[in-house]
Amino acid sequence: MFPYDPILLAAVTTTPESIDEVIQTMRVIDETCIDGDGLKWFNELYLQVTQAVQSRIASGGFSDPQSLAGLDVQFARLYFGALASSLSGQPTPDCWQVLFTSRSQTLIARIQFALAGVNAHINHDLAQAIVTNCQATATIPQHGTAQYNDYTELNATLDSLIETAKRELHVRLLGDPLPPFSRLEDTIAAWSVSAARESAWNNAELLWHLEEKPPLASTLMATLDGLATVAGKTLMVPVPELRVP
């Protein structure tokens, strides 16, 4: 879709092992993508989130920083994996394709691209990342644990970054102003990252209990993909041009 897509593909086919490596890959994406690429605006927001997580870990803000860092890496791998699959023509979750196939649509606002990526990543990927991280750290996804408490401690920071993005990215893809009145405000106002993350944790607990029943786990993931796809399509409805009589 863009002439530099091979550069992006090369960047995301390297599996990160640390938050530093996650940030490095995100910076390559950010520096490679032009402003007219909707991927840039999701990636930029995600980079800010990851840097905020890294800073809080460094400041001793969590009771189990190693587990939270591991979750950050596992989570980012799913984003990179989805992008790699799409760029190489491989099967990709539909919820991610909502963003990837619309990267050059100039009637879509930057905040729509950002939130469509957040939607796919949290509502589809996060439960899987939680389970994978728990398997790696010999923990269990369960409410009331230190890991869950650390997880929810991030909500205020993430909500703040999302609210800032809603203001700063409230322009069309190429930076031109949106019509003064549109339904976009109502669409993005309904988005709550805290609610989405709580739902993801609940789904992770369910996935954990389905570990010995792969067909049911696959069905759950397919259901999450379907729900996230519907939400993503709602988020990505182009804002029509303002017609002056």
ChimeraX commands (.cxc) that place a marker at each C-alpha (Angstrom):
marker #1 position 0.00,0.00,0.00 radius 0.5
marker #1 position 2.94,2.31,0.74 radius 0.5
marker #1 position 6.37,2.08,-0.93 radius 0.5
marker #1 position 8.09,1.76,2.43 radius 0.5
marker #1 position 6.04,-1.23,3.59 radius 0.5
marker #1 position 9.06,-3.59,3.16 radius 0.5
marker #1 position 10.88,-1.48,5.77 radius 0.5
marker #1 position 7.95,-1.88,8.16 radius 0.5
marker #1 position 7.82,-5.61,7.50 radius 0.5
marker #1 position 11.52,-5.99,8.26 radius 0.5
marker #1 position 11.08,-4.06,11.51 radius 0.5
marker #1 position 8.17,-6.11,12.83 radius 0.5
marker #1 position 9.52,-9.54,11.92 radius 0.5
marker #1 position 12.16,-9.18,14.64 radius 0.5
marker #1 position 10.71,-10.49,17.91 radius 0.5
marker #1 position 11.32,-8.05,20.80 radius 0.5
marker #1 position 12.60,-9.45,24.09 radius 0.5
marker #1 position 12.38,-6.30,26.21 radius 0.5
marker #1 position 10.48,-3.02,26.46 radius 0.5
marker #1 position 13.53,-1.24,25.05 radius 0.5
marker #1 position 13.33,-3.41,21.94 radius 0.5
marker #1 position 9.57,-2.82,21.69 radius 0.5
marker #1 position 10.16,0.93,21.77 radius 0.5
marker #1 position 12.93,0.64,19.21 radius 0.5
marker #1 position 10.60,-1.12,16.75 radius 0.5
marker #1 position 7.84,1.40,17.34 radius 0.5
marker #1 position 10.26,4.23,16.67 radius 0.5
marker #1 position 11.23,2.66,13.35 radius 0.5
marker #1 position 7.54,2.53,12.42 radius 0.5
marker #1 position 7.02,6.12,13.54 radius 0.5
marker #1 position 10.03,7.43,11.62 radius 0.5
marker #1 position 9.13,5.45,8.51 radius 0.5
marker #1 position 5.43,6.24,8.20 radius 0.5
marker #1 position 4.36,9.50,6.60 radius 0.5
marker #1 position 1.59,11.64,8.10 radius 0.5
marker #1 position -0.78,10.35,5.43 radius 0.5
marker #1 position -0.51,6.81,6.77 radius 0.5
marker #1 position -3.15,6.00,9.36 radius 0.5
marker #1 position -0.87,3.39,10.95 radius 0.5
marker #1 position 1.39,6.22,12.11 radius 0.5
marker #1 position -1.25,7.62,14.47 radius 0.5
marker #1 position -2.03,4.37,16.24 radius 0.5
marker #1 position 1.67,3.55,16.51 radius 0.5
marker #1 position 2.44,7.02,17.89 radius 0.5
marker #1 position -0.17,6.64,20.63 radius 0.5
marker #1 position 1.03,3.12,21.42 radius 0.5
marker #1 position 4.62,4.38,21.62 radius 0.5
marker #1 position 3.56,7.01,24.17 radius 0.5
marker #1 position 1.77,4.34,26.21 radius 0.5
marker #1 position 4.78,2.04,26.16 radius 0.5
marker #1 position 7.13,4.82,27.21 radius 0.5
marker #1 position 4.78,5.67,30.09 radius 0.5
marker #1 position 4.79,2.03,31.21 radius 0.5
marker #1 position 8.58,1.89,31.02 radius 0.5
marker #1 position 8.93,5.09,33.07 radius 0.5
marker #1 position 6.62,3.82,35.76 radius 0.5
marker #1 position 8.41,0.50,35.97 radius 0.5
marker #1 position 11.73,2.35,36.31 radius 0.5
marker #1 position 10.34,4.48,39.13 radius 0.5
marker #1 position 9.28,1.42,41.15 radius 0.5
marker #1 position 5.58,2.00,40.65 radius 0.5
marker #1 position 4.53,-1.66,40.59 radius 0.5
marker #1 position 4.65,-4.55,43.04 radius 0.5
marker #1 position 5.64,-7.04,40.32 radius 0.5
marker #1 position 7.47,-5.00,37.69 radius 0.5
marker #1 position 8.97,-8.06,35.99 radius 0.5
marker #1 position 5.53,-9.50,35.26 radius 0.5
marker #1 position 4.19,-6.19,33.99 radius 0.5
marker #1 position 7.22,-5.71,31.74 radius 0.5
marker #1 position 6.69,-9.21,30.39 radius 0.5
marker #1 position 3.04,-8.42,29.65 radius 0.5
marker #1 position 4.07,-5.27,27.81 radius 0.5
marker #1 position 6.40,-7.27,25.56 radius 0.5
marker #1 position 3.93,-10.10,24.95 radius 0.5
marker #1 position 1.25,-7.56,24.09 radius 0.5
marker #1 position 3.43,-5.64,21.63 radius 0.5
marker #1 position 4.42,-8.86,19.89 radius 0.5
marker #1 position 0.78,-9.41,18.93 radius 0.5
marker #1 position 0.59,-5.96,17.30 radius 0.5
marker #1 position 3.84,-6.54,15.43 radius 0.5
marker #1 position 2.68,-10.02,14.43 radius 0.5
marker #1 position -0.64,-8.74,13.07 radius 0.5
marker #1 position 1.13,-6.04,11.07 radius 0.5
marker #1 position 3.67,-8.52,9.73 radius 0.5
marker #1 position 0.89,-10.90,8.66 radius 0.5
marker #1 position -1.01,-8.16,6.89 radius 0.5
marker #1 position 2.04,-6.76,5.11 radius 0.5
marker #1 position 3.06,-10.23,3.91 radius 0.5
marker #1 position -0.43,-11.19,2.75 radius 0.5
marker #1 position -0.96,-13.78,5.47 radius 0.5
marker #1 position -4.20,-14.38,7.42 radius 0.5
marker #1 position -4.72,-11.49,9.83 radius 0.5
marker #1 position -7.42,-10.91,12.46 radius 0.5
marker #1 position -10.28,-9.00,10.84 radius 0.5
marker #1 position -10.27,-6.41,13.61 radius 0.5
marker #1 position -6.72,-5.42,12.64 radius 0.5
marker #1 position -7.52,-5.38,8.94 radius 0.5
marker #1 position -10.11,-2.67,9.62 radius 0.5
marker #1 position -7.13,-0.40,10.33 radius 0.5
marker #1 position -4.54,-1.84,7.94 radius 0.5
marker #1 position -6.71,-1.77,4.81 radius 0.5
marker #1 position -7.76,1.85,5.41 radius 0.5
marker #1 position -4.35,3.37,6.04 radius 0.5
marker #1 position -4.58,5.92,3.19 radius 0.5
marker #1 position -8.23,6.99,3.48 radius 0.5
marker #1 position -8.01,10.76,3.88 radius 0.5
marker #1 position -11.62,11.28,5.04 radius 0.5
marker #1 position -10.84,9.36,8.23 radius 0.5
marker #1 position -9.54,11.30,11.22 radius 0.5
marker #1 position -6.24,10.52,12.89 radius 0.5
marker #1 position -8.01,9.76,16.17 radius 0.5
marker #1 position -10.16,7.19,14.36 radius 0.5
marker #1 position -7.05,5.32,13.22 radius 0.5
marker #1 position -5.58,5.53,16.72 radius 0.5
marker #1 position -8.69,4.20,18.44 radius 0.5
marker #1 position -9.29,1.50,15.84 radius 0.5
marker #1 position -5.85,0.15,16.65 radius 0.5
marker #1 position -6.46,0.42,20.38 radius 0.5
marker #1 position -9.77,-1.40,19.92 radius 0.5
marker #1 position -8.21,-4.30,18.03 radius 0.5
marker #1 position -5.27,-4.55,20.37 radius 0.5
marker #1 position -7.19,-4.46,23.65 radius 0.5
marker #1 position -10.46,-6.15,22.74 radius 0.5
marker #1 position -8.82,-8.96,20.76 radius 0.5
marker #1 position -5.14,-9.27,21.69 radius 0.5
marker #1 position -4.89,-8.36,25.35 radius 0.5
marker #1 position -6.58,-11.44,26.81 radius 0.5
marker #1 position -4.20,-13.66,24.84 radius 0.5
marker #1 position -1.19,-11.62,25.97 radius 0.5
marker #1 position -2.23,-11.91,29.62 radius 0.5
marker #1 position -2.54,-15.69,29.37 radius 0.5
marker #1 position 0.80,-16.05,27.56 radius 0.5
marker #1 position 2.53,-13.87,30.15 radius 0.5
marker #1 position 1.01,-15.82,33.05 radius 0.5
marker #1 position 2.27,-19.05,31.51 radius 0.5
marker #1 position 5.76,-17.53,31.24 radius 0.5
marker #1 position 5.77,-16.21,34.83 radius 0.5
marker #1 position 4.03,-19.14,36.53 radius 0.5
marker #1 position 1.14,-16.94,37.68 radius 0.5
marker #1 position -2.61,-17.18,37.24 radius 0.5
marker #1 position -4.86,-14.49,35.74 radius 0.5
marker #1 position -7.09,-13.78,38.70 radius 0.5
marker #1 position -8.72,-10.73,40.25 radius 0.5
marker #1 position -7.17,-9.57,43.50 radius 0.5
marker #1 position -3.62,-10.69,42.71 radius 0.5
marker #1 position -0.60,-8.40,42.68 radius 0.5
marker #1 position -0.47,-8.76,38.91 radius 0.5
marker #1 position -4.10,-7.69,38.51 radius 0.5
marker #1 position -3.58,-4.73,40.82 radius 0.5
marker #1 position -0.53,-3.60,38.83 radius 0.5
marker #1 position -2.56,-4.04,35.65 radius 0.5
marker #1 position -5.37,-1.78,36.85 radius 0.5
marker #1 position -2.92,0.78,38.25 radius 0.5
marker #1 position -2.14,1.70,34.65 radius 0.5
marker #1 position -5.72,2.66,33.82 radius 0.5
marker #1 position -5.51,6.29,34.91 radius 0.5
marker #1 position -2.33,6.85,32.89 radius 0.5
marker #1 position -3.80,5.21,29.81 radius 0.5
marker #1 position -7.08,7.10,30.09 radius 0.5
marker #1 position -5.12,10.36,30.28 radius 0.5
marker #1 position -3.13,9.55,27.15 radius 0.5
marker #1 position -6.30,8.59,25.28 radius 0.5
marker #1 position -8.01,11.85,26.25 radius 0.5
marker #1 position -4.99,13.84,25.07 radius 0.5
marker #1 position -5.03,11.94,21.77 radius 0.5
marker #1 position -8.72,12.69,21.31 radius 0.5
marker #1 position -7.86,16.40,21.37 radius 0.5
marker #1 position -4.57,16.41,19.47 radius 0.5
marker #1 position -5.58,13.94,16.72 radius 0.5
marker #1 position -8.99,15.45,16.03 radius 0.5
marker #1 position -8.11,16.30,12.42 radius 0.5
marker #1 position -8.32,14.42,9.15 radius 0.5
marker #1 position -5.52,12.07,8.15 radius 0.5
marker #1 position -3.63,14.80,6.25 radius 0.5
marker #1 position -4.09,17.32,9.06 radius 0.5
marker #1 position -6.94,19.40,7.63 radius 0.5
marker #1 position -9.80,20.36,9.99 radius 0.5
marker #1 position -12.87,18.23,10.47 radius 0.5
marker #1 position -16.36,19.67,9.98 radius 0.5
marker #1 position -17.49,21.57,13.08 radius 0.5
marker #1 position -20.40,19.16,13.55 radius 0.5
marker #1 position -20.18,15.43,13.01 radius 0.5
marker #1 position -21.05,12.18,14.75 radius 0.5
marker #1 position -17.38,11.49,15.40 radius 0.5
marker #1 position -17.50,13.19,18.79 radius 0.5
marker #1 position -20.27,10.86,19.94 radius 0.5
marker #1 position -18.41,7.81,18.63 radius 0.5
marker #1 position -15.11,8.51,20.35 radius 0.5
marker #1 position -16.72,9.83,23.55 radius 0.5
marker #1 position -18.09,6.36,24.23 radius 0.5
marker #1 position -14.61,4.80,24.28 radius 0.5
marker #1 position -13.30,3.76,27.71 radius 0.5
marker #1 position -9.90,2.10,27.87 radius 0.5
marker #1 position -10.45,1.11,31.51 radius 0.5
marker #1 position -13.66,-0.75,30.68 radius 0.5
marker #1 position -12.02,-2.44,27.70 radius 0.5
marker #1 position -9.05,-3.57,29.78 radius 0.5
marker #1 position -11.31,-4.97,32.51 radius 0.5
marker #1 position -13.19,-6.96,29.89 radius 0.5
marker #1 position -9.87,-8.21,28.49 radius 0.5
marker #1 position -8.81,-9.44,31.93 radius 0.5
marker #1 position -12.13,-11.27,32.35 radius 0.5
marker #1 position -11.63,-12.90,28.95 radius 0.5
marker #1 position -8.10,-13.89,29.95 radius 0.5
marker #1 position -9.45,-15.71,33.00 radius 0.5
marker #1 position -11.88,-17.54,30.73 radius 0.5
marker #1 position -9.14,-18.41,28.21 radius 0.5
marker #1 position -7.01,-19.74,31.05 radius 0.5
marker #1 position -9.73,-22.18,32.06 radius 0.5
marker #1 position -10.14,-23.26,28.44 radius 0.5
marker #1 position -6.45,-24.18,28.15 radius 0.5
marker #1 position -7.26,-27.89,27.89 radius 0.5
marker #1 position -10.11,-27.26,25.44 radius 0.5
marker #1 position -8.43,-25.71,22.36 radius 0.5
marker #1 position -11.58,-25.73,20.17 radius 0.5
marker #1 position -13.46,-23.67,22.75 radius 0.5
marker #1 position -10.50,-21.32,23.17 radius 0.5
marker #1 position -10.38,-20.83,19.39 radius 0.5
marker #1 position -14.10,-20.12,19.36 radius 0.5
marker #1 position -13.67,-17.50,22.05 radius 0.5
marker #1 position -10.86,-15.80,20.14 radius 0.5
marker #1 position -12.95,-15.83,16.97 radius 0.5
marker #1 position -15.82,-14.24,18.90 radius 0.5
marker #1 position -13.53,-11.54,20.27 radius 0.5
marker #1 position -12.26,-10.87,16.75 radius 0.5
marker #1 position -15.81,-10.54,15.47 radius 0.5
marker #1 position -16.88,-8.15,18.23 radius 0.5
marker #1 position -13.73,-6.05,17.86 radius 0.5
marker #1 position -14.23,-5.95,14.10 radius 0.5
marker #1 position -17.74,-4.53,14.48 radius 0.5
marker #1 position -16.46,-1.92,16.93 radius 0.5
marker #1 position -13.56,-1.08,14.64 radius 0.5
marker #1 position -15.80,-0.56,11.63 radius 0.5
marker #1 position -17.97,1.76,13.72 radius 0.5
marker #1 position -14.91,3.75,14.74 radius 0.5
marker #1 position -13.63,3.97,11.16 radius 0.5
marker #1 position -16.68,5.40,9.39 radius 0.5
marker #1 position -15.29,8.27,7.25 radius 0.5
marker #1 position -16.31,11.78,8.27 radius 0.5
marker #1 position -18.06,13.25,5.20 radius 0.5
marker #1 position -17.04,16.53,3.68 radius 0.5
marker #1 position -19.05,19.54,4.81 radius 0.5
marker #1 position -21.19,20.63,1.85 radius 0.5
marker #1 position -22.06,24.33,1.70 radius 0.5
marker #1 position -25.30,25.06,-0.18 radius 0.5
marker link #1:1,2 radius 0.2
marker link #1:2,3 radius 0.2
marker link #1:3,4 radius 0.2
marker link #1:4,5 radius 0.2
marker link #1:5,6 radius 0.2
marker link #1:6,7 radius 0.2
marker link #1:7,8 radius 0.2
marker link #1:8,9 radius 0.2
marker link #1:9,10 radius 0.2
marker link #1:10,11 radius 0.2
marker link #1:11,12 radius 0.2
marker link #1:12,13 radius 0.2
marker link #1:13,14 radius 0.2
marker link #1:14,15 radius 0.2
marker link #1:15,16 radius 0.2
marker link #1:16,17 radius 0.2
marker link #1:17,18 radius 0.2
marker link #1:18,19 radius 0.2
marker link #1:19,20 radius 0.2
marker link #1:20,21 radius 0.2
marker link #1:21,22 radius 0.2
marker link #1:22,23 radius 0.2
marker link #1:23,24 radius 0.2
marker link #1:24,25 radius 0.2
marker link #1:25,26 radius 0.2
marker link #1:26,27 radius 0.2
marker link #1:27,28 radius 0.2
marker link #1:28,29 radius 0.2
marker link #1:29,30 radius 0.2
marker link #1:30,31 radius 0.2
marker link #1:31,32 radius 0.2
marker link #1:32,33 radius 0.2
marker link #1:33,34 radius 0.2
marker link #1:34,35 radius 0.2
marker link #1:35,36 radius 0.2
marker link #1:36,37 radius 0.2
marker link #1:37,38 radius 0.2
marker link #1:38,39 radius 0.2
marker link #1:39,40 radius 0.2
marker link #1:40,41 radius 0.2
marker link #1:41,42 radius 0.2
marker link #1:42,43 radius 0.2
marker link #1:43,44 radius 0.2
marker link #1:44,45 radius 0.2
marker link #1:45,46 radius 0.2
marker link #1:46,47 radius 0.2
marker link #1:47,48 radius 0.2
marker link #1:48,49 radius 0.2
marker link #1:49,50 radius 0.2
marker link #1:50,51 radius 0.2
marker link #1:51,52 radius 0.2
marker link #1:52,53 radius 0.2
marker link #1:53,54 radius 0.2
marker link #1:54,55 radius 0.2
marker link #1:55,56 radius 0.2
marker link #1:56,57 radius 0.2
marker link #1:57,58 radius 0.2
marker link #1:58,59 radius 0.2
marker link #1:59,60 radius 0.2
marker link #1:60,61 radius 0.2
marker link #1:61,62 radius 0.2
marker link #1:62,63 radius 0.2
marker link #1:63,64 radius 0.2
marker link #1:64,65 radius 0.2
marker link #1:65,66 radius 0.2
marker link #1:66,67 radius 0.2
marker link #1:67,68 radius 0.2
marker link #1:68,69 radius 0.2
marker link #1:69,70 radius 0.2
marker link #1:70,71 radius 0.2
marker link #1:71,72 radius 0.2
marker link #1:72,73 radius 0.2
marker link #1:73,74 radius 0.2
marker link #1:74,75 radius 0.2
marker link #1:75,76 radius 0.2
marker link #1:76,77 radius 0.2
marker link #1:77,78 radius 0.2
marker link #1:78,79 radius 0.2
marker link #1:79,80 radius 0.2
marker link #1:80,81 radius 0.2
marker link #1:81,82 radius 0.2
marker link #1:82,83 radius 0.2
marker link #1:83,84 radius 0.2
marker link #1:84,85 radius 0.2
marker link #1:85,86 radius 0.2
marker link #1:86,87 radius 0.2
marker link #1:87,88 radius 0.2
marker link #1:88,89 radius 0.2
marker link #1:89,90 radius 0.2
marker link #1:90,91 radius 0.2
marker link #1:91,92 radius 0.2
marker link #1:92,93 radius 0.2
marker link #1:93,94 radius 0.2
marker link #1:94,95 radius 0.2
marker link #1:95,96 radius 0.2
marker link #1:96,97 radius 0.2
marker link #1:97,98 radius 0.2
marker link #1:98,99 radius 0.2
marker link #1:99,100 radius 0.2
marker link #1:100,101 radius 0.2
marker link #1:101,102 radius 0.2
marker link #1:102,103 radius 0.2
marker link #1:103,104 radius 0.2
marker link #1:104,105 radius 0.2
marker link #1:105,106 radius 0.2
marker link #1:106,107 radius 0.2
marker link #1:107,108 radius 0.2
marker link #1:108,109 radius 0.2
marker link #1:109,110 radius 0.2
marker link #1:110,111 radius 0.2
marker link #1:111,112 radius 0.2
marker link #1:112,113 radius 0.2
marker link #1:113,114 radius 0.2
marker link #1:114,115 radius 0.2
marker link #1:115,116 radius 0.2
marker link #1:116,117 radius 0.2
marker link #1:117,118 radius 0.2
marker link #1:118,119 radius 0.2
marker link #1:119,120 radius 0.2
marker link #1:120,121 radius 0.2
marker link #1:121,122 radius 0.2
marker link #1:122,123 radius 0.2
marker link #1:123,124 radius 0.2
marker link #1:124,125 radius 0.2
marker link #1:125,126 radius 0.2
marker link #1:126,127 radius 0.2
marker link #1:127,128 radius 0.2
marker link #1:128,129 radius 0.2
marker link #1:129,130 radius 0.2
marker link #1:130,131 radius 0.2
marker link #1:131,132 radius 0.2
marker link #1:132,133 radius 0.2
marker link #1:133,134 radius 0.2
marker link #1:134,135 radius 0.2
marker link #1:135,136 radius 0.2
marker link #1:136,137 radius 0.2
marker link #1:137,138 radius 0.2
marker link #1:138,139 radius 0.2
marker link #1:139,140 radius 0.2
marker link #1:140,141 radius 0.2
marker link #1:141,142 radius 0.2
marker link #1:142,143 radius 0.2
marker link #1:143,144 radius 0.2
marker link #1:144,145 radius 0.2
marker link #1:145,146 radius 0.2
marker link #1:146,147 radius 0.2
marker link #1:147,148 radius 0.2
marker link #1:148,149 radius 0.2
marker link #1:149,150 radius 0.2
marker link #1:150,151 radius 0.2
marker link #1:151,152 radius 0.2
marker link #1:152,153 radius 0.2
marker link #1:153,154 radius 0.2
marker link #1:154,155 radius 0.2
marker link #1:155,156 radius 0.2
marker link #1:156,157 radius 0.2
marker link #1:157,158 radius 0.2
marker link #1:158,159 radius 0.2
marker link #1:159,160 radius 0.2
marker link #1:160,161 radius 0.2
marker link #1:161,162 radius 0.2
marker link #1:162,163 radius 0.2
marker link #1:163,164 radius 0.2
marker link #1:164,165 radius 0.2
marker link #1:165,166 radius 0.2
marker link #1:166,167 radius 0.2
marker link #1:167,168 radius 0.2
marker link #1:168,169 radius 0.2
marker link #1:169,170 radius 0.2
marker link #1:170,171 radius 0.2
marker link #1:171,172 radius 0.2
marker link #1:172,173 radius 0.2
marker link #1:173,174 radius 0.2
marker link #1:174,175 radius 0.2
marker link #1:175,176 radius 0.2
marker link #1:176,177 radius 0.2
marker link #1:177,178 radius 0.2
marker link #1:178,179 radius 0.2
marker link #1:179,180 radius 0.2
marker link #1:180,181 radius 0.2
marker link #1:181,182 radius 0.2
marker link #1:182,183 radius 0.2
marker link #1:183,184 radius 0.2
marker link #1:184,185 radius 0.2
marker link #1:185,186 radius 0.2
marker link #1:186,187 radius 0.2
marker link #1:187,188 radius 0.2
marker link #1:188,189 radius 0.2
marker link #1:189,190 radius 0.2
marker link #1:190,191 radius 0.2
marker link #1:191,192 radius 0.2
marker link #1:192,193 radius 0.2
marker link #1:193,194 radius 0.2
marker link #1:194,195 radius 0.2
marker link #1:195,196 radius 0.2
marker link #1:196,197 radius 0.2
marker link #1:197,198 radius 0.2
marker link #1:198,199 radius 0.2
marker link #1:199,200 radius 0.2
marker link #1:200,201 radius 0.2
marker link #1:201,202 radius 0.2
marker link #1:202,203 radius 0.2
marker link #1:203,204 radius 0.2
marker link #1:204,205 radius 0.2
marker link #1:205,206 radius 0.2
marker link #1:206,207 radius 0.2
marker link #1:207,208 radius 0.2
marker link #1:208,209 radius 0.2
marker link #1:209,210 radius 0.2
marker link #1:210,211 radius 0.2
marker link #1:211,212 radius 0.2
marker link #1:212,213 radius 0.2
marker link #1:213,214 radius 0.2
marker link #1:214,215 radius 0.2
marker link #1:215,216 radius 0.2
marker link #1:216,217 radius 0.2
marker link #1:217,218 radius 0.2
marker link #1:218,219 radius 0.2
marker link #1:219,220 radius 0.2
marker link #1:220,221 radius 0.2
marker link #1:221,222 radius 0.2
marker link #1:222,223 radius 0.2
marker link #1:223,224 radius 0.2
marker link #1:224,225 radius 0.2
marker link #1:225,226 radius 0.2
marker link #1:226,227 radius 0.2
marker link #1:227,228 radius 0.2
marker link #1:228,229 radius 0.2
marker link #1:229,230 radius 0.2
marker link #1:230,231 radius 0.2
marker link #1:231,232 radius 0.2
marker link #1:232,233 radius 0.2
marker link #1:233,234 radius 0.2
marker link #1:234,235 radius 0.2
marker link #1:235,236 radius 0.2
marker link #1:236,237 radius 0.2
marker link #1:237,238 radius 0.2
marker link #1:238,239 radius 0.2
marker link #1:239,240 radius 0.2
marker link #1:240,241 radius 0.2
marker link #1:241,242 radius 0.2
marker link #1:242,243 radius 0.2
marker link #1:243,244 radius 0.2
marker link #1:244,245 radius 0.2
view
